[in-house]
């Protein structure tokens, strides 16, 4: 499991999302990709000490038994967490498995069995101009889908995205920053 965590840290950034979605279903239409990936996408809900919602963010399952990936800033400062799929299924939080310092990444464990999950892709062959697809829950809007192009890479290999469909990839710019 530690090897997976190290690999995830190296894959930090938007490629966790895009690579996972596109790698396993490349060559399919956007509706096919969405149909395949959307059941694995979760909204991570962070609660304060009084059990009031503090913030939300997007994540996705990477194993059928409830291991999920999200951004560290989503869980930072939370007293408790829960996960909810687009069809309304809730998953109880069990633990933080990995959250490396200096990286906006958190690997979480939720109580689940037979959860839909996504296979992680590779980002080392990504190129500028490549088409990307993002499925998420920006600002609590569950299951949004946006597409665009990789406009550029920063020195640290994080992305600058250029949306095709007029969307602003709500929340994605923050996600791709590393600082």
KOLBA-359880 format. One record per residue: residue in three letters; x, y, z of N, C-alpha, C in turn. Coordinates in nm, 4 decimals, padded with zeros to 6 digits, m for minus. Layout:
N
R   resn        n.u        n.v        n.w       ca.u       ca.v       ca.w        c.u        c.v        c.w
R    ala          X          Y          Z          X          Y          Z          X          Y          Z
...
//
This chain:
179
R   resn        n.u        n.v        n.w       ca.u       ca.v       ca.w        c.u        c.v        c.w
R    unk    00.0824   m00.1182    00.0000    00.0000    00.0000    00.0000    00.0871    00.1248    00.0000
R    unk    00.2031    00.1193    00.0680    00.2912    00.2351    00.0740    00.3417    00.2721   m00.0656
R    unk    00.3659    00.1729   m00.1514    00.4082    00.1986   m00.2881    00.3007    00.2749   m00.3633
R    unk    00.1752    00.2373   m00.3423    00.0641    00.3088   m00.4060    00.0638    00.4535   m00.3602
R    unk    00.0848    00.4769   m00.2305    00.0833    00.6127   m00.1782    00.1956    00.6961   m00.2375
R    unk    00.3154    00.6374   m00.2493    00.4271    00.7102   m00.3105    00.3947    00.7436   m00.4559
R    unk    00.3385    00.6486   m00.5273    00.3028    00.6722   m00.6667    00.1971    00.7818   m00.6768
R    unk    00.1004    00.7816   m00.5860   m00.0019    00.8860   m00.5872    00.0587    01.0224   m00.5635
R    unk    00.1546    01.0303   m00.4728    00.2199    01.1575   m00.4459    00.2901    01.2070   m00.5711
R    unk    00.3562    01.1175   m00.6441    00.4234    01.1570   m00.7676    00.3231    01.2009   m00.8739
R    unk    00.2059    01.1424   m00.8722    00.1032    01.1763   m00.9697    00.0206    01.2972   m00.9271
R    unk    00.0626    01.3624   m00.8177   m00.0129    01.4737   m00.7615   m00.0671    01.5669   m00.8690
R    unk   m00.1835    01.6157   m00.8428   m00.2433    01.7164   m00.9291   m00.3642    01.6630   m01.0001
R    unk   m00.4047    01.7359   m01.0950   m00.5271    01.7063   m01.1681   m00.5213    01.5700   m01.2349
R    unk   m00.3999    01.5193   m01.2610   m00.3896    01.3922   m01.3310   m00.4456    01.2775   m01.2518
R    unk   m00.4556    01.2906   m01.1212   m00.5231    01.1855   m01.0459   m00.6654    01.1704   m01.0972
R    unk   m00.7280    01.2818   m01.1241   m00.8666    01.2809   m01.1703   m00.8751    01.2417   m01.3166
R    unk   m00.8038    01.3129   m01.3989   m00.8146    01.2925   m01.5426   m00.7571    01.1584   m01.5840
R    unk   m00.6380    01.1286   m01.5354   m00.5745    01.0021   m01.5720   m00.6589    00.8834   m01.5340
R    unk   m00.7168    00.8884   m01.4163   m00.7993    00.7773   m01.3712   m00.9204    00.7590   m01.4597
R    unk   m00.9794    00.8675   m01.4978   m01.1009    00.8595   m01.5783   m01.0698    00.8179   m01.7207
R    unk   m00.9708    00.8803   m01.7825   m00.9463    00.8557   m01.9235   m00.8659    00.7294   m01.9508
R    unk   m00.7773    00.6905   m01.8592   m00.6909    00.5743   m01.8819   m00.7726    00.4477   m01.9023
R    unk   m00.8747    00.4275   m01.8199   m00.9451    00.3001   m01.8241   m01.0500    00.2923   m01.9340
R    unk   m01.0832    00.4041   m01.9948   m01.1884    00.4016   m02.0956   m01.1496    00.4803   m02.2208
R    unk   m01.0206    00.4920   m02.2492   m00.9770    00.5708   m02.3632   m01.0393    00.5178   m02.4913
R    unk   m01.0696    00.6100   m02.5813   m01.1300    00.5738   m02.7074   m01.2812    00.5716   m02.7035
R    unk   m01.3411    00.5843   m02.5862   m01.4858    00.5859   m02.5751   m01.5371    00.7294   m02.5847
R    unk   m01.6649    00.7434   m02.6075   m01.7255    00.8755   m02.6158   m01.7326    00.9391   m02.4772
R    unk   m01.7499    01.0703   m02.4730   m01.7613    01.1387   m02.3440   m01.8768    01.0819   m02.2621
R    unk   m01.9957    01.0602   m02.3191   m02.1017    00.9993   m02.2379   m02.0648    00.8618   m02.1828
R    unk   m01.9886    00.7823   m02.2595   m01.9448    00.6513   m02.2103   m01.8466    00.6660   m02.0945
R    unk   m01.7542    00.7600   m02.1073   m01.6577    00.7847   m02.0001   m01.7295    00.8303   m01.8744
R    unk   m01.8227    00.9234   m01.8895   m01.8982    00.9741   m01.7746   m01.9767    00.8607   m01.7085
R    unk   m02.0432    00.7795   m01.7885   m02.1207    00.6678   m01.7333   m02.0311    00.5705   m01.6569
R    unk   m01.9110    00.5493   m01.7053   m01.8173    00.4585   m01.6385   m01.7621    00.5192   m01.5095
R    unk   m01.7244    00.6458   m01.5146   m01.6524    00.7080   m01.4032   m01.7414    00.7655   m01.2937
R    unk   m01.8538    00.8193   m01.3292   m01.9367    00.8930   m01.2332   m01.9746    00.8139   m01.1074
R    unk   m02.0040    00.6852   m01.1155   m02.0389    00.6117   m00.9929   m01.9262    00.6068   m00.8893
R    unk   m01.8009    00.6266   m00.9302   m01.6876    00.6232   m00.8379   m01.6559    00.7600   m00.7775
R    unk   m01.7150    00.8655   m00.8313   m01.6893    01.0011   m00.7833   m01.7681    01.0236   m00.6549
R    unk   m01.7025    01.0817   m00.5551   m01.7686    01.1096   m00.4279   m01.7575    01.2571   m00.3925
R    unk   m01.8527    01.3023   m00.3151   m01.8419    01.4336   m00.2530   m01.7935    01.4079   m00.1108
R    unk   m01.6788    01.4627   m00.0764   m01.6258    01.4499    00.0585   m01.6788    01.5689    00.1376
R    unk   m01.7479    01.5399    00.2475   m01.8079    01.6447    00.3299   m01.7327    01.6492    00.4624
R    unk   m01.6748    01.7656    00.4916   m01.5999    01.7863    00.6157   m01.6890    01.8590    00.7158
R    unk   m01.6889    01.8121    00.8403   m01.7719    01.8698    00.9464   m01.6850    01.9302    01.0554
R    unk   m01.7362    02.0343    01.1212   m01.6653    02.0935    01.2344   m01.6982    02.0163    01.3626
R    unk   m01.6505    02.0661    01.4749   m01.6684    01.9967    01.6032   m01.8148    01.9889    01.6464
R    unk   m01.8995    02.0790    01.5958   m02.0429    02.0761    01.6275   m02.1225    01.9973    01.5235
R    unk   m02.0516    01.9234    01.4383   m02.1104    01.8417    01.3331   m02.1861    01.9234    01.2283
R    unk   m02.1405    02.0478    01.2071   m02.1950    02.1319    01.1003   m02.1039    02.1196    00.9795
R    unk   m02.1623    02.1153    00.8594   m02.0782    02.1090    00.7392   m01.9810    02.2270    00.7347
R    unk   m01.8555    02.1960    00.7142   m01.7493    02.2957    00.7104   m01.7126    02.3294    00.5664
R    unk   m01.6946    02.2257    00.4849   m01.6614    02.2420    00.3438   m01.6830    02.1091    00.2725
R    unk   m01.6839    02.1163    00.1412   m01.6988    01.9960    00.0601   m01.5925    01.9951   m00.0496
R    unk   m01.5702    01.8790   m00.1028   m01.4762    01.8650   m00.2134   m01.5025    01.7352   m00.2867
R    unk   m01.4347    01.7196   m00.3971   m01.4514    01.6014   m00.4796   m01.3424    01.4999   m00.4486
R    unk   m01.3772    01.3739   m00.4576   m01.2822    01.2650   m00.4466   m01.3297    01.1509   m00.5333
R    unk   m01.2569    01.0410   m00.5304   m01.3032    00.9222   m00.6010   m01.2420    00.7991   m00.5368
R    unk   m01.3150    00.6897   m00.5449   m01.2671    00.5630   m00.4915   m01.1630    00.5035   m00.5851
R    unk   m01.0570    00.4464   m00.5239   m00.9543    00.3769   m00.6021   m00.9498    00.2285   m00.5678
R    unk   m01.0339    00.1867   m00.4729   m01.0505    00.0440   m00.4440   m01.1970    00.0185   m00.4117
R    unk   m01.2388   m00.1044   m00.4280   m01.3773   m00.1411   m00.3991   m01.4082   m00.1389   m00.2498
R    unk   m01.3029   m00.1453   m00.1655   m01.3268   m00.1468   m00.0208   m01.3174   m00.0090    00.0442
R    unk   m01.3273    00.0988   m00.0348   m01.3441    00.2315    00.0220   m01.2225    00.3205    00.0332
R    unk   m01.1107    00.2861   m00.0283   m00.9968    00.3778   m00.0303   m01.0267    00.4839   m00.1363
R    unk   m01.0112    00.6107   m00.0960   m01.0461    00.7220   m00.1842   m00.9363    00.8274   m00.1847
R    unk   m00.9325    00.9055   m00.2925   m00.8370    01.0142   m00.3095   m00.9145    01.1456   m00.3110
R    unk   m00.8607    01.2462   m00.2423   m00.9146    01.3818   m00.2485   m00.7999    01.4779   m00.2238
R    unk   m00.8299    01.6056   m00.2146   m00.7302    01.7062   m00.1809   m00.7219    01.7231   m00.0296
R    unk   m00.6022    01.7475    00.0201   m00.5848    01.7679    00.1631   m00.6623    01.8896    00.2128
R    unk   m00.6681    01.9965    00.1321   m00.7379    02.1167    00.1798   m00.8858    02.0901    00.2076
R    unk   m00.9421    01.9873    00.1491   m01.0824    01.9520    00.1732   m01.1020    01.9011    00.3153
R    unk   m01.0071    01.8248    00.3654   m01.0225    01.7637    00.4981   m00.9526    01.8415    00.6091
R    unk   m00.8671    01.9359    00.5723   m00.7889    02.0110    00.6703   m00.8808    02.0842    00.7684
R    unk   m00.8575    02.0640    00.8970   m00.9346    02.1316    01.0009   m01.0673    02.0664    01.0344
R    unk   m01.1006    01.9573    00.9683   m01.2292    01.8904    00.9929   m01.2228    01.8042    01.1179
R    unk   m01.3351    01.7967    01.1887   m01.3473    01.7066    01.3039   m01.3958    01.5693    01.2611
R    unk   m01.4741    01.5643    01.1541   m01.5216    01.4371    01.1007   m01.5488    01.4541    00.9519
R    unk   m01.5624    01.3414    00.8838   m01.5851    01.3396    00.7389   m01.6907    01.2373    00.7049
R    unk   m01.7501    01.2537    00.5892   m01.8334    01.1498    00.5298   m01.8188    01.1637    00.3786
R    unk   m01.8574    01.0613    00.3067   m01.8536    01.0644    00.1608   m01.9915    01.0302    00.1083
R    unk   m02.0275    01.0948   m00.0020   m02.1571    01.0694   m00.0642   m02.1377    01.0568   m00.2154
R    unk   m02.1975    00.9540   m00.2726   m02.1923    00.9363   m00.4173   m02.3012    01.0198   m00.4827
R    unk   m02.2945    01.0306   m00.6142   m02.3935    01.1077   m00.6888   m02.5340    01.0497   m00.6779
R    unk   m02.5452    00.9203   m00.6464   m02.6787    00.8611   m00.6311   m02.7278    00.8650   m00.4870
R    unk   m02.6530    00.9342   m00.3978   m02.6999    00.9548   m00.2612   m02.6543    00.8535   m00.1584
R    unk   m02.5691    00.7589   m00.1950   m02.5175    00.6627   m00.0975   m02.4120    00.7304   m00.0097
R    unk   m02.4205    00.7075    00.1221   m02.3248    00.7643    00.2175   m02.2276    00.6582    00.2642
R    unk   m02.1042    00.7028    00.2917   m01.9996    00.6136    00.3415   m01.9366    00.6770    00.4641
R    unk   m01.9297    00.6013    00.5732   m01.8707    00.6499    00.6979   m01.7184    00.6551    00.6853
R    unk   m01.6610    00.7616    00.7371   m01.5161    00.7800    00.7374   m01.4511    00.6877    00.8404
R    unk   m01.3401    00.6258    00.8020   m01.2647    00.5414    00.8938   m01.1311    00.6028    00.9330
R    unk   m01.0512    00.6450    00.8333   m00.9200    00.6995    00.8679   m00.8552    00.7710    00.7501
R    unk   m00.7532    00.8526    00.7845   m00.6645    00.9102    00.6838   m00.5499    00.8108    00.6688
R    unk   m00.5337    00.7563    00.5508   m00.4276    00.6591    00.5268   m00.2954    00.7267    00.4933
R    unk   m00.3042    00.8412    00.4245   m00.1820    00.9078    00.3793   m00.2142    01.0514    00.3445
R    unk   m00.1312    01.1432    00.3921   m00.1431    01.2857    00.3598   m00.0037    01.3464    00.3688
R    unk    00.0720    01.3416    00.2601    00.2107    01.3892    00.2640    00.2182    01.5408    00.2844
R    unk    00.3156    01.5833    00.3618    00.3351    01.7270    00.3852    00.3733    01.7961    00.2551
R    unk    00.3190    01.9161    00.2356    00.3541    01.9959    00.1199    00.2839    01.9574   m00.0086
R    unk    00.1943    01.8597   m00.0020    00.1210    01.8156   m00.1208   m00.0276    01.8183   m00.0878
R    unk   m00.1072    01.8738   m00.1743   m00.2516    01.8848   m00.1504   m00.3204    01.7545   m00.1896
R    unk   m00.2877    01.6500   m00.1153   m00.3358    01.5156   m00.1452   m00.3697    01.4445   m00.0155
R    unk   m00.4801    01.3727   m00.0146   m00.5164    01.2903    00.1005   m00.5740    01.1590    00.0494
R    unk   m00.5257    01.0495    00.1070   m00.5786    00.9172    00.0787   m00.6601    00.8781    00.2017
R    unk   m00.7882    00.8534    00.1821   m00.8808    00.8284    00.2923   m00.9371    00.6876    00.2839
R    unk   m00.9841    00.6385    00.3972   m01.0521    00.5081    00.4013   m01.1934    00.5303    00.4536
R    unk   m01.2899    00.4864    00.3748   m01.4313    00.4902    00.4128   m01.4820    00.3468    00.4256
R    unk   m01.5843    00.3273    00.5069   m01.6458    00.1953    00.5216   m01.7242    00.1651    00.3943
R    unk   m01.6748    00.0717    00.3155   m01.7404    00.0375    00.1888   m01.7017   m00.1043    00.1492
R    unk   m01.7870   m00.1642    00.0711   m01.7553   m00.2904    00.0057   m01.8262   m00.2885   m00.1285
R    unk   m01.7608   m00.3355   m00.2287   m01.8130   m00.3353   m00.3654   m01.8428   m00.1953   m00.4185
R    unk   m01.7664   m00.0946   m00.3744   m01.7836    00.0419   m00.4268   m01.7303    00.0475   m00.5700
R    unk   m01.7923    00.1287   m00.6527   m01.7360    00.1545   m00.7855   m01.6031    00.2257   m00.7643
R    unk   m01.5029    00.1946   m00.8453   m01.3721    00.2570   m00.8285   m01.3072    00.2774   m00.9641
R    unk   m01.2085    00.3670   m00.9642   m01.1371    00.4002   m01.0863   m00.9923    00.3547   m01.0768
R    unk   m00.9422    00.3051   m01.1872   m00.8018    00.2682   m01.1964   m00.7219    00.3962   m01.2206
R    unk   m00.6148    00.4145   m01.1448   m00.5307    00.5315   m01.1647   m00.4572    00.5230   m01.2970
R    unk   m00.4485    00.6370   m01.3632   m00.3774    00.6447   m01.4899   m00.2371    00.6987   m01.4705
R    unk   m00.1701    00.7240   m01.5794   m00.0338    00.7788   m01.5767   m00.0365    00.9177   m01.6376
R    unk    00.0437    01.0064   m01.5810    00.0478    01.1427   m01.6328    00.1786    01.1750   m01.7041
R    unk    00.2750    01.0847   m01.7016    00.4061    01.1169   m01.7556    00.4076    01.1286   m01.9081
R    unk    00.3052    01.0819   m01.9755    00.2998    01.0937   m02.1206    00.2025    01.2021   m02.1675
R    unk    00.1445    01.2764   m02.0741    00.0510    01.3834   m02.1108    00.1251    01.4944   m02.1854
R    unk    00.0536    01.5572   m02.2785    00.1141    01.6629   m02.3589    00.0212    01.7833   m02.3665
R    unk    00.0813    01.8994   m02.3909    00.0018    02.0200   m02.4123   m00.0872    01.9990   m02.5336
R    unk   m00.2102    02.0478   m02.5234   m00.3064    02.0308   m02.6310   m00.3905    01.9052   m02.6180
R    unk   m00.3566    01.8186   m02.5235   m00.4328    01.6957   m02.5021   m00.5678    01.7290   m02.4414
R    unk   m00.6708    01.6626   m02.4876   m00.8055    01.6821   m02.4359   m00.8184    01.6162   m02.2997
R    unk   m00.8897    01.6851   m02.2079   m00.9114    01.6323   m02.0738   m01.0589    01.6422   m02.0374
R    unk   m01.0985    01.5595   m01.9434   m01.2356    01.5564   m01.8948   m01.2308    01.5563   m01.7428
R    unk   m01.3109    01.6414   m01.6801   m01.3142    01.6511   m01.5348   m01.4572    01.6269   m01.4880
R    unk   m01.4732    01.5350   m01.3944   m01.6031    01.5074   m01.3327   m01.5873    01.5369   m01.1851
R    unk   m01.6759    01.6174   m01.1293   m01.6591    01.6507   m00.9885   m01.7815    01.7140   m00.9272
R    unk   m01.7598    01.7710   m00.8100   m01.8662    01.8309   m00.7308   m01.8270    01.9718   m00.6863
R    unk   m01.7972    02.0628   m00.7787   m01.7529    02.1959   m00.7374   m01.8638    02.2711   m00.6641
R    unk   m01.8270    02.3284   m00.5510   m01.9225    02.4068   m00.4719   m02.0507    02.3304   m00.4429
R    unk   m02.0419    02.1986   m00.4260   m02.1581    02.1181   m00.3923   m02.2475    02.0825   m00.5099
R    unk   m02.2116    02.1217   m00.6299   m02.2902    02.0864   m00.7485   m02.2470    01.9481   m00.7938
R    unk   m02.3205    01.8472   m00.7529   m02.2784    01.7094   m00.7751   m02.2797    01.6680   m00.9210
R    unk   m02.1758    01.5957   m00.9580   m02.1702    01.5294   m01.0866   m02.1519    01.6181   m01.2076
R    unk   m02.0859    01.7331   m01.1919   m02.0651    01.8191   m01.3080   m01.9576    01.7586   m01.3977
R    unk   m01.9701    01.7854   m01.5260   m01.8756    01.7354   m01.6246   m01.8267    01.8537   m01.7070
R    unk   m01.6951    01.8663   m01.7201   m01.6350    01.9715   m01.8027   m01.5254    01.9083   m01.8868
R    unk   m01.5025    01.9662   m02.0036   m01.3917    01.9194   m02.0856   m01.3080    02.0388   m02.1259
R    unk   m01.1880    02.0116   m02.1711   m01.0976    02.1181   m02.2128   m00.9677    02.0600   m02.2639
R    unk   m00.8663    02.1451   m02.2680   m00.7354    02.1057   m02.3169   m00.6297    02.1386   m02.2129
R    unk   m00.5206    02.0636   m02.2155   m00.4056    02.1003   m02.1343   m00.3402    02.2176   m02.2066
R    unk   m00.3473    02.3352   m02.1464   m00.2917    02.4543   m02.2094   m00.1409    02.4627   m02.1892
R    unk   m00.0940    02.4202   m02.0714    00.0491    02.4272   m02.0406    00.0765    02.3497   m01.9127
R    unk    00.2031    02.3255   m01.8880    00.2482    02.2678   m01.7623    00.3318    02.3721   m01.6896
R    unk    00.3201    02.3743   m01.5594    00.4098    02.4562   m01.4781    00.5388    02.3776   m01.4591
R    unk    00.6390    02.4423   m01.3987    00.7671    02.3749   m01.3757    00.7512    02.2469   m01.2951
R    unk    00.6544    02.2465   m01.2001    00.6354    02.1281   m01.1152    00.5441    02.0249   m01.1792
R    unk    00.5101    02.0442   m01.3061    00.4282    01.9537   m01.3863    00.2795    01.9611   m01.3522
R    unk    00.2387    02.0591   m01.2679    00.0955    02.0802   m01.2494    00.0429    02.1501   m01.3738
R    unk   m00.0880    02.1509   m01.3893   m00.1483    02.1904   m01.5158   m00.2065    02.3298   m01.5165
R    unk   m00.2138    02.3847   m01.6359   m00.2954    02.5018   m01.6641   m00.3956    02.4529   m01.7677
R    unk   m00.5257    02.4596   m01.7327   m00.6292    02.4058   m01.8204   m00.7006    02.5160   m01.8958
R    unk   m00.7448    02.4823   m02.0156   m00.8213    02.5731   m02.0991   m00.9532    02.5042   m02.1308
R    unk   m01.0650    02.5485   m02.0660   m01.1929    02.4813   m02.0903   m01.2443    02.5050   m02.2314
R    unk   m01.3006    02.3998   m02.2902   m01.3595    02.4067   m02.4239   m01.5040    02.4526   m02.4223
R    unk   m01.5759    02.4200   m02.3153   m01.7200    02.4357   m02.3177   m01.7700    02.5615   m02.2490
R    unk   m01.6831    02.6593   m02.2296   m01.7259    02.7832   m02.1668   m01.7301    02.7760   m02.0159
R    unk   m01.7070    02.6582   m01.9576   m01.7080    02.6478   m01.8121   m01.5785    02.7047   m01.7587
R    unk   m01.5757    02.7289   m01.6296   m01.4527    02.7783   m01.5698   m01.3866    02.6708   m01.4853
R    unk   m01.4241    02.5442   m01.5024   m01.3714    02.4353   m01.4214   m01.3776    02.4751   m01.2747
R    unk   m01.4907    02.5219   m01.2282   m01.5038    02.5743   m01.0919   m01.4265    02.4894   m00.9927
R    unk   m01.3332    02.5518   m00.9268   m01.2524    02.4843   m00.8268   m01.1293    02.4144   m00.8810
R    unk   m01.1192    02.3962   m01.0102   m01.0081    02.3198   m01.0658   m00.8777    02.3986   m01.0597
R    unk   m00.8808    02.5285   m01.0824   m00.7570    02.6070   m01.0759   m00.6939    02.5931   m00.9378
R    unk   m00.7744    02.5988   m00.8332   m00.7201    02.5813   m00.6984   m00.6621    02.4418   m00.6856
R    unk   m00.7286    02.3431   m00.7432   m00.6850    02.2053   m00.7328   m00.5498    02.1841   m00.7987
R    unk   m00.5232    02.2540   m00.9083   m00.3995    02.2296   m00.9818   m00.2821    02.3044   m00.9234
R    unk   m00.3061    02.3981   m00.8328   m00.1947    02.4686   m00.7689   m00.1301    02.3796   m00.6650
R    unk   m00.0031    02.4005   m00.6428    00.0678    02.3151   m00.5484    00.1112    02.3899   m00.4238
R    unk    00.0720    02.5108   m00.4046    00.1254    02.5854   m00.2940    00.0332    02.6159   m00.1872
//
